[in-house]
Amino acid sequence: SVILWSPSNGEMVSTCKLHGNFVSSIANLGRGLLISGSWDQKVRIIDTANGECLRKLAGHTDNIFCVIRVGKDLIASAGKDSEIRLWSVTSGRCVRTLVGHTDSVWKICRITDDIIASCSRDHTVRVWSVGTGECVMKIR
């Protein structure tokens, strides 16, 4: 579940039972939207005003460990399937899959609108071009 809390009074606003397994990551999209990633292999875009799921993004083949906002219309997800997927917020479609890690991807972070980094159980950190999908640096 994703639980929404009021920052002004600390009270629970709503509980969103949108995923079929553990919710492992959540990130702020701005404009009243959140993204969540789960062990149910789905990413969801959630409207914080009412707790409703606006989009369900499917494509991962195993648990999702991390979701982030990359740009205005772009989010990224990563997980046990060793892939990083880039998604359009507007269309809900996977626009690119970044492949190179050989084991679970634990975390991803935004460096710029066009550069993200990832760390994996394969003992590497990789730096990726969002625009081309290429790994531009691999650190052991």
The first five atom37 places (N, CA, C, CB, O) and aatype in JSON, in Angstrom:
{
  "aatype": [15, 19, 9, 10, 17, 15, 14, 15, 2, 7, 6, 12, 19, 15, 16, 4, 11, 10, 8, 7, 2, 13, 19, 15, 15, 9, 0, 2, 10, 7, 1, 7, 10, 10, 9, 15, 7, 15, 17, 3, 5, 11, 19, 1, 9, 9, 3, 16, 0, 2, 7, 6, 4, 10, 1, 11, 10, 0, 7, 8, 16, 3, 2, 9, 13, 4, 19, 9, 1, 19, 7, 11, 3, 10, 9, 0, 15, 0, 7, 11, 3, 15, 6, 9, 1, 10, 17, 15, 19, 16, 15, 7, 1, 4, 19, 1, 16, 10, 19, 7, 8, 16, 3, 15, 19, 17, 11, 9, 4, 1, 9, 16, 3, 3, 9, 9, 0, 15, 4, 15, 1, 3, 8, 16, 19, 1, 19, 17, 15, 19, 7, 16, 7, 6, 4, 19, 12, 11, 9, 1],
  "atom_mask": [
    [1, 1, 1, 1, 1],
    [1, 1, 1, 1, 1],
    [1, 1, 1, 1, 1],
    [1, 1, 1, 1, 1],
    [1, 1, 1, 1, 1],
    [1, 1, 1, 1, 1],
    [1, 1, 1, 1, 1],
    [1, 1, 1, 1, 1],
    [1, 1, 1, 1, 1],
    [1, 1, 1, 0, 1],
    [1, 1, 1, 1, 1],
    [1, 1, 1, 1, 1],
    [1, 1, 1, 1, 1],
    [1, 1, 1, 1, 1],
    [1, 1, 1, 1, 1],
    [1, 1, 1, 1, 1],
    [1, 1, 1, 1, 1],
    [1, 1, 1, 1, 1],
    [1, 1, 1, 1, 1],
    [1, 1, 1, 0, 1],
    [1, 1, 1, 1, 1],
    [1, 1, 1, 1, 1],
    [1, 1, 1, 1, 1],
    [1, 1, 1, 1, 1],
    [1, 1, 1, 1, 1],
    [1, 1, 1, 1, 1],
    [1, 1, 1, 1, 1],
    [1, 1, 1, 1, 1],
    [1, 1, 1, 1, 1],
    [1, 1, 1, 0, 1],
    [1, 1, 1, 1, 1],
    [1, 1, 1, 0, 1],
    [1, 1, 1, 1, 1],
    [1, 1, 1, 1, 1],
    [1, 1, 1, 1, 1],
    [1, 1, 1, 1, 1],
    [1, 1, 1, 0, 1],
    [1, 1, 1, 1, 1],
    [1, 1, 1, 1, 1],
    [1, 1, 1, 1, 1],
    [1, 1, 1, 1, 1],
    [1, 1, 1, 1, 1],
    [1, 1, 1, 1, 1],
    [1, 1, 1, 1, 1],
    [1, 1, 1, 1, 1],
    [1, 1, 1, 1, 1],
    [1, 1, 1, 1, 1],
    [1, 1, 1, 1, 1],
    [1, 1, 1, 1, 1],
    [1, 1, 1, 1, 1],
    [1, 1, 1, 0, 1],
    [1, 1, 1, 1, 1],
    [1, 1, 1, 1, 1],
    [1, 1, 1, 1, 1],
    [1, 1, 1, 1, 1],
    [1, 1, 1, 1, 1],
    [1, 1, 1, 1, 1],
    [1, 1, 1, 1, 1],
    [1, 1, 1, 0, 1],
    [1, 1, 1, 1, 1],
    [1, 1, 1, 1, 1],
    [1, 1, 1, 1, 1],
    [1, 1, 1, 1, 1],
    [1, 1, 1, 1, 1],
    [1, 1, 1, 1, 1],
    [1, 1, 1, 1, 1],
    [1, 1, 1, 1, 1],
    [1, 1, 1, 1, 1],
    [1, 1, 1, 1, 1],
    [1, 1, 1, 1, 1],
    [1, 1, 1, 0, 1],
    [1, 1, 1, 1, 1],
    [1, 1, 1, 1, 1],
    [1, 1, 1, 1, 1],
    [1, 1, 1, 1, 1],
    [1, 1, 1, 1, 1],
    [1, 1, 1, 1, 1],
    [1, 1, 1, 1, 1],
    [1, 1, 1, 0, 1],
    [1, 1, 1, 1, 1],
    [1, 1, 1, 1, 1],
    [1, 1, 1, 1, 1],
    [1, 1, 1, 1, 1],
    [1, 1, 1, 1, 1],
    [1, 1, 1, 1, 1],
    [1, 1, 1, 1, 1],
    [1, 1, 1, 1, 1],
    [1, 1, 1, 1, 1],
    [1, 1, 1, 1, 1],
    [1, 1, 1, 1, 1],
    [1, 1, 1, 1, 1],
    [1, 1, 1, 0, 1],
    [1, 1, 1, 1, 1],
    [1, 1, 1, 1, 1],
    [1, 1, 1, 1, 1],
    [1, 1, 1, 1, 1],
    [1, 1, 1, 1, 1],
    [1, 1, 1, 1, 1],
    [1, 1, 1, 1, 1],
    [1, 1, 1, 0, 1],
    [1, 1, 1, 1, 1],
    [1, 1, 1, 1, 1],
    [1, 1, 1, 1, 1],
    [1, 1, 1, 1, 1],
    [1, 1, 1, 1, 1],
    [1, 1, 1, 1, 1],
    [1, 1, 1, 1, 1],
    [1, 1, 1, 1, 1],
    [1, 1, 1, 1, 1],
    [1, 1, 1, 1, 1],
    [1, 1, 1, 1, 1],
    [1, 1, 1, 1, 1],
    [1, 1, 1, 1, 1],
    [1, 1, 1, 1, 1],
    [1, 1, 1, 1, 1],
    [1, 1, 1, 1, 1],
    [1, 1, 1, 1, 1],
    [1, 1, 1, 1, 1],
    [1, 1, 1, 1, 1],
    [1, 1, 1, 1, 1],
    [1, 1, 1, 1, 1],
    [1, 1, 1, 1, 1],
    [1, 1, 1, 1, 1],
    [1, 1, 1, 1, 1],
    [1, 1, 1, 1, 1],
    [1, 1, 1, 1, 1],
    [1, 1, 1, 1, 1],
    [1, 1, 1, 1, 1],
    [1, 1, 1, 1, 1],
    [1, 1, 1, 1, 1],
    [1, 1, 1, 0, 1],
    [1, 1, 1, 1, 1],
    [1, 1, 1, 0, 1],
    [1, 1, 1, 1, 1],
    [1, 1, 1, 1, 1],
    [1, 1, 1, 1, 1],
    [1, 1, 1, 1, 1],
    [1, 1, 1, 1, 1],
    [1, 1, 1, 1, 1],
    [1, 1, 1, 1, 1]
  ],
  "atom_positions": [
    [[0.82, -1.19, 0.0], [0.0, 0.0, 0.0], [0.86, 1.25, 0.0], [-0.93, 0.0, 1.19], [1.99, 1.24, 0.5]],
    [[0.33, 2.31, -0.56], [0.92, 3.63, -0.47], [-0.01, 4.44, 0.42], [1.11, 4.3, -1.9], [-1.2, 4.55, 0.14]],
    [[0.54, 5.0, 1.5], [-0.27, 5.78, 2.43], [0.07, 7.25, 2.24], [-0.02, 5.34, 3.9], [1.24, 7.63, 2.28]],
    [[-0.95, 8.07, 2.03], [-0.76, 9.52, 1.87], [-1.05, 10.2, 3.2], [-1.68, 10.09, 0.75], [-2.09, 9.97, 3.82]],
    [[-0.1, 11.06, 3.64], [-0.2, 11.76, 4.91], [-0.31, 13.26, 4.67], [1.01, 11.44, 5.81], [0.25, 13.78, 3.7]],
    [[-1.02, 13.96, 5.54], [-1.12, 15.41, 5.48], [0.11, 16.02, 6.15], [-2.43, 15.92, 6.17], [0.38, 15.72, 7.31]],
    [[0.87, 16.86, 5.44], [2.04, 17.48, 6.07], [1.65, 18.53, 7.11], [2.92, 18.11, 5.01], [2.45, 18.85, 7.99]],
    [[0.44, 19.07, 7.0], [0.04, 20.13, 7.93], [-0.36, 19.6, 9.31], [-1.11, 20.91, 7.35], [-0.08, 20.24, 10.32]],
    [[-1.02, 18.43, 9.35], [-1.46, 17.91, 10.65], [-0.96, 16.5, 10.96], [-2.96, 17.93, 10.72], [-1.24, 15.97, 12.03]],
    [[-0.24, 15.88, 10.02], [0.31, 14.56, 10.26], [-0.69, 13.42, 10.21], [0.0, 0.0, 0.0], [-0.36, 12.29, 10.54]],
    [[-1.91, 13.72, 9.79], [-2.94, 12.68, 9.73], [-2.93, 11.98, 8.38], [-4.32, 13.28, 9.99], [-2.55, 12.55, 7.36]],
    [[-3.36, 10.72, 8.41], [-3.46, 9.95, 7.18], [-4.61, 10.49, 6.33], [-3.67, 8.44, 7.5], [-5.73, 10.68, 6.81]],
    [[-4.3, 10.75, 5.06], [-5.31, 11.25, 4.11], [-6.02, 10.09, 3.44], [-4.66, 12.17, 3.06], [-7.25, 10.05, 3.37]],
    [[-5.22, 9.13, 2.93], [-5.81, 7.97, 2.28], [-4.78, 6.85, 2.16], [-6.34, 8.35, 0.89], [-3.58, 7.07, 2.26]],
    [[-5.28, 5.65, 1.96], [-4.45, 4.49, 1.72], [-4.76, 3.99, 0.32], [-4.68, 3.37, 2.8], [-5.92, 3.71, -0.02]],
    [[-3.72, 3.87, -0.49], [-3.88, 3.43, -1.87], [-3.42, 1.98, -1.97], [-3.09, 4.34, -2.85], [-2.21, 1.71, -1.96]],
    [[-4.34, 1.07, -2.06], [-4.0, -0.34, -2.2], [-4.02, -0.7, -3.68], [-4.99, -1.25, -1.4], [-4.94, -1.34, -4.18]],
    [[-2.97, -0.25, -4.37], [-2.92, -0.35, -5.81], [-2.03, -1.48, -6.31], [-2.46, 0.94, -6.39], [-2.19, -1.96, -7.44]],
    [[-1.08, -1.91, -5.48], [-0.12, -2.93, -5.89], [-0.5, -4.29, -5.33], [1.29, -2.55, -5.43], [-1.2, -4.38, -4.32]],
    [[-0.04, -5.32, -6.0], [-0.33, -6.69, -5.57], [0.77, -7.3, -4.73], [0.0, 0.0, 0.0], [0.72, -8.49, -4.4]],
    [[1.8, -6.5, -4.38], [2.9, -7.0, -3.56], [3.54, -5.81, -2.87], [3.94, -7.79, -4.43], [2.99, -4.7, -2.92]],
    [[4.7, -6.0, -2.23], [5.37, -4.93, -1.5], [5.62, -3.72, -2.38], [6.68, -5.43, -0.93], [6.03, -3.86, -3.53]],
    [[5.39, -2.53, -1.85], [5.8, -1.3, -2.5], [7.22, -1.03, -2.03], [4.82, -0.08, -2.17], [7.47, -0.87, -0.84]],
    [[8.16, -0.98, -2.97], [9.57, -0.87, -2.62], [10.17, 0.51, -2.86], [10.34, -1.87, -3.39], [11.26, 0.8, -2.36]],
    [[9.48, 1.36, -3.62], [10.04, 2.67, -3.92], [8.91, 3.64, -4.27], [11.05, 2.58, -5.07], [7.89, 3.26, -4.84]],
    [[9.14, 4.9, -3.91], [8.16, 5.94, -4.22], [8.93, 7.23, -4.5], [7.13, 6.13, -3.06], [9.96, 7.49, -3.88]],
    [[8.41, 8.05, -5.41], [9.07, 9.31, -5.74], [8.02, 10.36, -6.1], [10.08, 9.13, -6.91], [6.93, 10.03, -6.58]],
    [[8.36, 11.6, -5.86], [7.48, 12.73, -6.15], [7.66, 13.16, -7.6], [7.76, 13.91, -5.19], [8.77, 13.43, -8.05]],
    [[6.55, 13.23, -8.33], [6.58, 13.72, -9.71], [6.27, 15.2, -9.79], [5.6, 12.94, -10.56], [6.48, 15.82, -10.84]],
    [[5.77, 15.79, -8.7], [5.3, 17.16, -8.76], [3.89, 17.2, -9.33], [0.0, 0.0, 0.0], [3.36, 16.17, -9.75]],
    [[3.29, 18.36, -9.34], [1.93, 18.54, -9.88], [0.91, 17.61, -9.21], [1.93, 18.3, -11.38], [-0.09, 17.24, -9.83]],
    [[1.17, 17.25, -7.95], [0.23, 16.39, -7.23], [0.28, 14.93, -7.62], [0.0, 0.0, 0.0], [-0.68, 14.19, -7.4]],
    [[1.4, 14.5, -8.2], [1.54, 13.11, -8.64], [2.71, 12.42, -7.95], [1.72, 13.05, -10.17], [3.73, 13.04, -7.65]],
    [[2.54, 11.13, -7.7], [3.59, 10.27, -7.17], [3.78, 9.1, -8.12], [3.26, 9.77, -5.73], [2.88, 8.75, -8.87]],
    [[4.97, 8.5, -8.07], [5.18, 7.23, -8.75], [5.58, 6.21, -7.69], [6.27, 7.34, -9.88], [6.28, 6.53, -6.73]],
    [[5.13, 4.99, -7.89], [5.5, 3.91, -6.97], [5.93, 2.7, -7.78], [4.31, 3.55, -6.02], [5.44, 2.45, -8.88]],
    [[6.86, 1.95, -7.2], [7.33, 0.71, -7.8], [7.17, -0.41, -6.8], [0.0, 0.0, 0.0], [7.28, -0.19, -5.59]],
    [[6.91, -1.61, -7.3], [6.55, -2.71, -6.4], [7.15, -4.03, -6.85], [5.05, -2.83, -6.32], [7.63, -4.18, -7.98]],
    [[7.1, -4.98, -5.92], [7.52, -6.33, -6.24], [6.49, -7.02, -7.14], [7.72, -7.14, -4.96], [6.7, -8.16, -7.55]],
    [[5.38, -6.35, -7.45], [4.42, -6.91, -8.39], [4.82, -6.62, -9.84], [3.01, -6.36, -8.11], [4.07, -6.91, -10.78]],
    [[6.03, -6.03, -10.02], [6.62, -5.74, -11.33], [5.96, -4.57, -12.05], [6.54, -6.96, -12.2], [6.14, -4.42, -13.26]],
    [[5.21, -3.75, -11.33], [4.5, -2.62, -11.94], [4.97, -1.29, -11.34], [2.99, -2.79, -11.75], [5.36, -1.21, -10.18]],
    [[4.92, -0.26, -12.18], [5.09, 1.12, -11.75], [3.72, 1.76, -11.88], [6.19, 1.89, -12.61], [3.01, 1.53, -12.85]],
    [[3.35, 2.55, -10.89], [2.07, 3.23, -10.94], [2.25, 4.72, -10.76], [1.12, 2.68, -9.88], [3.09, 5.17, -9.98]],
    [[1.45, 5.49, -11.49], [1.4, 6.94, -11.33], [0.13, 7.23, -10.55], [1.42, 7.69, -12.73], [-0.97, 6.85, -10.95]],
    [[0.29, 7.93, -9.41], [-0.8, 8.11, -8.46], [-1.13, 9.59, -8.31], [-0.43, 7.51, -7.09], [-0.24, 10.42, -8.17]],
    [[-2.42, 9.9, -8.34], [-2.92, 11.24, -8.08], [-3.06, 11.4, -6.57], [-4.29, 11.5, -8.81], [-3.85, 10.7, -5.94]],
    [[-2.3, 12.33, -5.98], [-2.33, 12.48, -4.52], [-3.62, 13.13, -4.02], [-1.14, 13.3, -4.06], [-3.93, 13.03, -2.83]],
    [[-4.37, 13.78, -4.89], [-5.63, 14.42, -4.47], [-6.67, 13.4, -4.06], [-6.18, 15.3, -5.59], [-7.46, 13.63, -3.14]],
    [[-6.68, 12.25, -4.75], [-7.72, 11.25, -4.46], [-7.18, 9.84, -4.28], [-8.73, 11.25, -5.58], [-7.95, 8.92, -3.99]],
    [[-5.86, 9.65, -4.44], [-5.27, 8.33, -4.25], [-5.5, 7.37, -5.39], [0.0, 0.0, 0.0], [-5.23, 6.18, -5.25]],
    [[-6.01, 7.86, -6.5], [-6.3, 6.98, -7.63], [-5.08, 6.75, -8.51], [-7.43, 7.56, -8.46], [-4.21, 7.61, -8.63]],
    [[-5.03, 5.57, -9.1], [-3.98, 5.23, -10.05], [-4.35, 5.8, -11.42], [-3.77, 3.69, -10.12], [-5.4, 5.46, -11.98]],
    [[-3.5, 6.66, -11.95], [-3.74, 7.25, -13.27], [-3.19, 6.37, -14.38], [-3.12, 8.64, -13.35], [-3.75, 6.29, -15.47]],
    [[-2.06, 5.7, -14.08], [-1.45, 4.81, -15.07], [-0.76, 3.65, -14.37], [-0.43, 5.58, -15.96], [-0.19, 3.8, -13.29]],
    [[-0.84, 2.48, -15.0], [-0.11, 1.3, -14.55], [0.88, 0.94, -15.65], [-1.09, 0.09, -14.23], [0.48, 0.65, -16.78]],
    [[2.16, 0.97, -15.33], [3.21, 0.74, -16.3], [3.78, -0.67, -16.11], [4.33, 1.8, -16.18], [4.33, -0.99, -15.06]],
    [[3.64, -1.48, -17.13], [4.07, -2.88, -17.05], [5.15, -3.15, -18.09], [2.88, -3.83, -17.25], [5.08, -2.66, -19.21]],
    [[6.14, -3.94, -17.7], [7.21, -4.32, -18.61], [8.34, -5.04, -17.91], [0.0, 0.0, 0.0], [9.04, -5.85, -18.52]],
    [[8.53, -4.74, -16.63], [9.56, -5.46, -15.87], [9.14, -6.92, -15.7], [9.8, -4.79, -14.49], [7.95, -7.24, -15.66]],
    [[10.13, -7.79, -15.6], [9.85, -9.22, -15.45], [10.16, -9.74, -14.06], [10.63, -10.01, -16.47], [10.09, -10.94, -13.81]],
    [[10.51, -8.83, -13.14], [10.79, -9.22, -11.76], [10.58, -8.0, -10.86], [12.26, -9.79, -11.61], [10.17, -6.94, -11.34]],
    [[10.87, -8.15, -9.57], [10.64, -7.1, -8.58], [11.27, -5.77, -8.99], [11.18, -7.53, -7.23], [12.38, -5.74, -9.53]],
    [[10.56, -4.67, -8.73], [11.09, -3.34, -8.95], [11.63, -2.84, -7.61], [10.01, -2.36, -9.53], [10.96, -2.93, -6.58]],
    [[12.86, -2.3, -7.64], [13.49, -1.81, -6.42], [13.55, -0.28, -6.35], [14.89, -2.37, -6.31], [13.65, 0.27, -5.26]],
    [[13.5, 0.4, -7.49], [13.71, 1.85, -7.47], [12.92, 2.53, -8.59], [15.2, 2.18, -7.61], [12.86, 2.03, -9.71]],
    [[12.32, 3.68, -8.26], [11.68, 4.54, -9.26], [12.16, 5.98, -9.0], [10.11, 4.44, -9.18], [12.32, 6.39, -7.86]],
    [[12.37, 6.73, -10.08], [12.78, 8.13, -9.96], [12.14, 8.97, -11.05], [14.31, 8.26, -10.01], [11.73, 8.46, -12.09]],
    [[12.08, 10.26, -10.8], [11.71, 11.23, -11.84], [12.99, 11.65, -12.53], [10.94, 12.48, -11.24], [13.96, 12.04, -11.87]],
    [[13.01, 11.56, -13.86], [14.2, 11.94, -14.62], [14.03, 13.34, -15.2], [14.47, 10.92, -15.74], [14.91, 14.18, -15.06]],
    [[12.91, 13.59, -15.85], [12.63, 14.89, -16.47], [11.14, 15.19, -16.35], [0.0, 0.0, 0.0], [10.4, 14.49, -15.66]],
    [[10.72, 16.23, -17.04], [9.32, 16.67, -16.95], [8.34, 15.56, -17.32], [9.09, 17.87, -17.85], [7.32, 15.39, -16.65]],
    [[8.64, 14.81, -18.37], [7.74, 13.75, -18.82], [8.4, 12.37, -18.79], [7.25, 14.05, -20.23], [7.96, 11.46, -19.48]],
    [[9.45, 12.22, -18.0], [10.19, 10.96, -18.03], [10.47, 10.46, -16.62], [11.5, 11.14, -18.8], [10.92, 11.21, -15.75]],
    [[10.19, 9.17, -16.41], [10.53, 8.51, -15.16], [11.34, 7.26, -15.48], [9.25, 8.15, -14.33], [11.33, 6.77, -16.61]],
    [[12.04, 6.76, -14.47], [12.85, 5.55, -14.66], [12.53, 4.57, -13.55], [14.37, 5.88, -14.68], [12.21, 4.95, -12.43]],
    [[12.64, 3.29, -13.88], [12.45, 2.22, -12.9], [13.53, 1.17, -13.11], [11.02, 1.59, -13.02], [14.05, 1.0, -14.21]],
    [[13.86, 0.47, -12.02], [14.9, -0.56, -12.1], [14.61, -1.64, -11.08], [16.31, 0.04, -11.88], [13.9, -1.4, -10.09]],
    [[15.16, -2.83, -11.32], [14.9, -3.89, -10.37], [15.69, -5.16, -10.6], [0.0, 0.0, 0.0], [16.78, -5.16, -11.18]],
    [[15.1, -6.24, -10.14], [15.75, -7.54, -10.11], [16.0, -8.12, -11.51], [14.91, -8.51, -9.32], [16.86, -8.99, -11.67]],
    [[15.27, -7.64, -12.51], [15.47, -8.15, -13.87], [16.71, -7.57, -14.55], [14.25, -7.84, -14.71], [16.97, -7.87, -15.72]],
    [[17.47, -6.74, -13.83], [18.73, -6.11, -14.27], [18.55, -5.02, -15.33], [19.66, -7.17, -14.81], [19.53, -4.54, -15.9]],
    [[17.32, -4.63, -15.6], [17.05, -3.59, -16.59], [16.63, -2.29, -15.93], [15.97, -4.06, -17.57], [16.08, -2.26, -14.83]],
    [[16.91, -1.2, -16.65], [16.38, 0.11, -16.29], [15.43, 0.49, -17.4], [17.54, 1.19, -16.09], [15.8, 0.48, -18.58]],
    [[14.22, 0.83, -17.03], [13.24, 1.22, -18.04], [12.92, 2.7, -17.89], [11.94, 0.38, -17.91], [12.74, 3.2, -16.78]],
    [[12.86, 3.39, -19.03], [12.47, 4.79, -19.08], [11.06, 4.87, -19.62], [13.46, 5.63, -19.95], [10.75, 4.28, -20.66]],
    [[10.2, 5.61, -18.91], [8.78, 5.67, -19.23], [8.34, 7.1, -19.49], [7.96, 5.06, -18.12], [8.79, 8.03, -18.82]],
    [[7.45, 7.27, -20.44], [6.78, 8.55, -20.65], [5.63, 8.65, -19.66], [6.28, 8.7, -22.13], [4.77, 7.77, -19.61]],
    [[5.6, 9.74, -18.89], [4.49, 9.95, -17.95], [3.2, 10.17, -18.73], [4.78, 11.16, -17.03], [2.15, 9.65, -18.34]],
    [[3.27, 10.92, -19.81], [2.09, 11.26, -20.61], [1.45, 10.04, -21.26], [2.45, 12.26, -21.67], [0.24, 9.84, -21.16]],
    [[2.26, 9.23, -21.93], [1.69, 8.09, -22.67], [1.65, 6.8, -21.84], [2.5, 7.85, -23.94], [0.86, 5.91, -22.13]],
    [[2.49, 6.71, -20.82], [2.57, 5.48, -20.05], [3.36, 4.38, -20.74], [0.0, 0.0, 0.0], [3.35, 3.23, -20.29]],
    [[4.03, 4.72, -21.82], [4.78, 3.72, -22.58], [6.26, 3.72, -22.2], [4.63, 3.98, -24.07], [6.83, 4.74, -21.83]],
    [[6.86, 2.54, -22.3], [8.3, 2.42, -22.11], [8.96, 2.96, -23.37], [8.72, 0.92, -21.81], [8.74, 2.43, -24.46]],
    [[9.77, 4.0, -23.22], [10.4, 4.62, -24.38], [11.81, 4.1, -24.62], [10.44, 6.13, -24.2], [12.35, 4.25, -25.72]],
    [[12.41, 3.47, -23.6], [13.75, 2.93, -23.77], [14.05, 1.97, -22.63], [14.81, 4.07, -23.83], [13.61, 2.18, -21.5]],
    [[14.8, 0.92, -22.93], [15.27, -0.01, -21.91], [16.79, 0.02, -21.93], [14.73, -1.46, -22.17], [17.42, -0.18, -22.97]],
    [[17.38, 0.28, -20.77], [18.83, 0.35, -20.64], [19.33, -1.01, -20.15], [19.27, 1.5, -19.67], [18.99, -1.46, -19.06]],
    [[20.15, -1.63, -20.98], [20.62, -2.98, -20.7], [22.15, -2.97, -20.6], [20.15, -3.97, -21.8], [22.83, -2.37, -21.43]],
    [[22.67, -3.63, -19.58], [24.12, -3.7, -19.4], [24.49, -4.36, -18.09], [0.0, 0.0, 0.0], [25.49, -5.08, -18.01]],
    [[23.7, -4.11, -17.05], [23.95, -4.77, -15.78], [23.67, -6.26, -15.93], [23.09, -4.16, -14.64], [22.83, -6.67, -16.73]],
    [[24.37, -7.07, -15.14], [24.21, -8.52, -15.21], [23.53, -9.1, -13.98], [25.56, -9.18, -15.4], [23.41, -10.32, -13.84]],
    [[23.08, -8.22, -13.08], [22.36, -8.65, -11.88], [21.42, -7.53, -11.46], [23.37, -9.03, -10.71], [21.34, -6.5, -12.14]],
    [[20.72, -7.71, -10.38], [19.72, -6.75, -9.9], [20.27, -5.32, -9.85], [19.23, -7.15, -8.52], [21.4, -5.09, -9.43]],
    [[19.44, -4.38, -10.28], [19.78, -2.95, -10.17], [19.08, -2.43, -8.92], [19.34, -2.14, -11.46], [17.86, -2.42, -8.84]],
    [[19.89, -2.0, -7.94], [19.34, -1.59, -6.64], [18.84, -0.16, -6.64], [20.39, -1.76, -5.57], [17.77, 0.12, -6.11]],
    [[19.61, 0.75, -7.23], [19.27, 2.17, -7.18], [19.61, 2.85, -8.5], [20.0, 2.86, -6.03], [20.52, 2.43, -9.21]],
    [[18.87, 3.9, -8.79], [19.18, 4.79, -9.91], [19.04, 6.22, -9.39], [18.23, 4.53, -11.15], [18.24, 6.49, -8.5]],
    [[19.83, 7.12, -9.95], [19.71, 8.52, -9.56], [19.87, 9.4, -10.79], [20.75, 8.89, -8.48], [20.58, 9.06, -11.73]],
    [[19.2, 10.53, -10.74], [19.27, 11.51, -11.82], [20.48, 12.41, -11.58], [17.96, 12.36, -11.91], [20.66, 12.94, -10.48]],
    [[21.29, 12.57, -12.61], [22.4, 13.51, -12.54], [22.01, 14.79, -13.27], [23.7, 12.89, -13.16], [22.16, 15.89, -12.72]],
    [[21.5, 14.66, -14.49], [20.92, 15.77, -15.25], [19.69, 15.2, -15.97], [21.97, 16.41, -16.28], [19.37, 14.02, -15.81]],
    [[19.0, 16.03, -16.75], [17.86, 15.54, -17.52], [18.27, 14.47, -18.54], [17.18, 16.69, -18.24], [17.44, 13.68, -18.98]],
    [[19.55, 14.43, -18.9], [20.0, 13.46, -19.89], [20.97, 12.41, -19.35], [20.65, 14.18, -21.02], [21.41, 11.55, -20.1]],
    [[21.31, 12.47, -18.08], [22.27, 11.52, -17.51], [21.7, 10.94, -16.21], [23.64, 12.2, -17.25], [21.27, 11.68, -15.33]],
    [[21.71, 9.6, -16.12], [21.37, 8.93, -14.87], [22.48, 7.96, -14.51], [19.99, 8.2, -14.98], [23.27, 7.56, -15.37]],
    [[22.53, 7.58, -13.25], [23.51, 6.59, -12.8], [22.76, 5.45, -12.12], [24.57, 7.22, -11.84], [21.66, 5.65, -11.6]],
    [[23.36, 4.27, -12.12], [22.74, 3.1, -11.5], [23.8, 2.29, -10.77], [22.02, 2.23, -12.55], [24.97, 2.28, -11.15]],
    [[23.37, 1.61, -9.7], [24.27, 0.67, -9.02], [23.58, -0.68, -8.96], [24.65, 1.18, -7.58], [22.35, -0.77, -8.86]],
    [[24.39, -1.72, -9.02], [23.86, -3.06, -9.19], [24.55, -4.07, -8.29], [23.97, -3.48, -10.63], [25.65, -3.85, -7.79]],
    [[23.87, -5.18, -8.11], [24.43, -6.32, -7.4], [25.61, -6.93, -8.16], [23.36, -7.38, -7.16], [26.36, -7.74, -7.62]],
    [[25.77, -6.54, -9.43], [26.91, -7.02, -10.21], [28.21, -6.27, -9.86], [26.62, -6.88, -11.7], [29.23, -6.45, -10.53]],
    [[28.16, -5.44, -8.82], [29.31, -4.7, -8.3], [29.78, -3.59, -9.23], [30.46, -5.65, -8.04], [30.96, -3.23, -9.23]],
    [[28.87, -3.04, -10.03], [29.23, -1.92, -10.89], [28.29, -0.75, -10.67], [29.2, -2.35, -12.36], [27.14, -0.9, -10.26]],
    [[28.83, 0.43, -10.95], [28.04, 1.64, -11.1], [28.14, 2.0, -12.56], [28.55, 2.82, -10.15], [29.23, 2.02, -13.14]],
    [[27.0, 2.28, -13.16], [27.01, 2.66, -14.57], [26.38, 4.04, -14.73], [26.24, 1.62, -15.44], [25.44, 4.4, -14.01]],
    [[26.91, 4.8, -15.67], [26.38, 6.11, -16.01], [25.8, 5.99, -17.41], [27.49, 7.24, -15.92], [26.45, 5.49, -18.33]],
    [[24.56, 6.47, -17.57], [23.81, 6.26, -18.8], [23.4, 7.57, -19.45], [22.57, 5.4, -18.53], [23.09, 8.55, -18.76]],
    [[23.39, 7.59, -20.77], [22.78, 8.68, -21.52], [21.31, 8.34, -21.7], [23.49, 8.9, -22.91], [20.96, 7.32, -22.28]],
    [[20.46, 9.19, -21.19], [19.02, 8.98, -21.33], [18.61, 9.09, -22.8], [18.22, 10.0, -20.46], [17.76, 8.33, -23.27]],
    [[19.21, 10.03, -23.51], [18.86, 10.27, -24.9], [19.18, 9.12, -25.83], [0.0, 0.0, 0.0], [18.4, 8.81, -26.73]],
    [[20.34, 8.47, -25.61], [20.75, 7.39, -26.52], [20.56, 6.01, -25.91], [22.2, 7.58, -26.91], [20.51, 5.01, -26.63]],
    [[20.46, 5.94, -24.58], [20.35, 4.65, -23.92], [21.68, 3.95, -23.74], [0.0, 0.0, 0.0], [21.72, 2.81, -23.28]],
    [[22.77, 4.6, -24.1], [24.09, 3.99, -24.01], [24.7, 4.16, -22.63], [25.01, 4.58, -25.06], [24.5, 5.18, -21.97]],
    [[25.44, 3.15, -22.21], [26.24, 3.26, -21.0], [27.5, 4.05, -21.36], [26.59, 1.83, -20.4], [28.3, 3.59, -22.17]],
    [[27.68, 5.22, -20.76], [28.81, 6.07, -21.11], [29.98, 5.88, -20.13], [28.38, 7.53, -21.13], [31.08, 6.36, -20.38]],
    [[29.72, 5.19, -19.0], [30.8, 4.91, -18.06], [30.43, 3.72, -17.19], [31.1, 6.15, -17.18], [29.28, 3.58, -16.76]],
    [[31.42, 2.87, -16.95], [31.23, 1.73, -16.06], [32.32, 1.78, -15.02], [31.24, 0.38, -16.85], [33.51, 1.84, -15.34]],
    [[31.91, 1.74, -13.73], [32.87, 1.82, -12.64], [32.75, 0.53, -11.82], [32.62, 3.08, -11.74], [31.65, 0.15, -11.42]],
    [[33.88, -0.13, -11.58], [33.9, -1.34, -10.75], [34.35, -1.01, -9.37], [34.82, -2.41, -11.35], [34.44, -1.9, -8.52]]
  ]
}
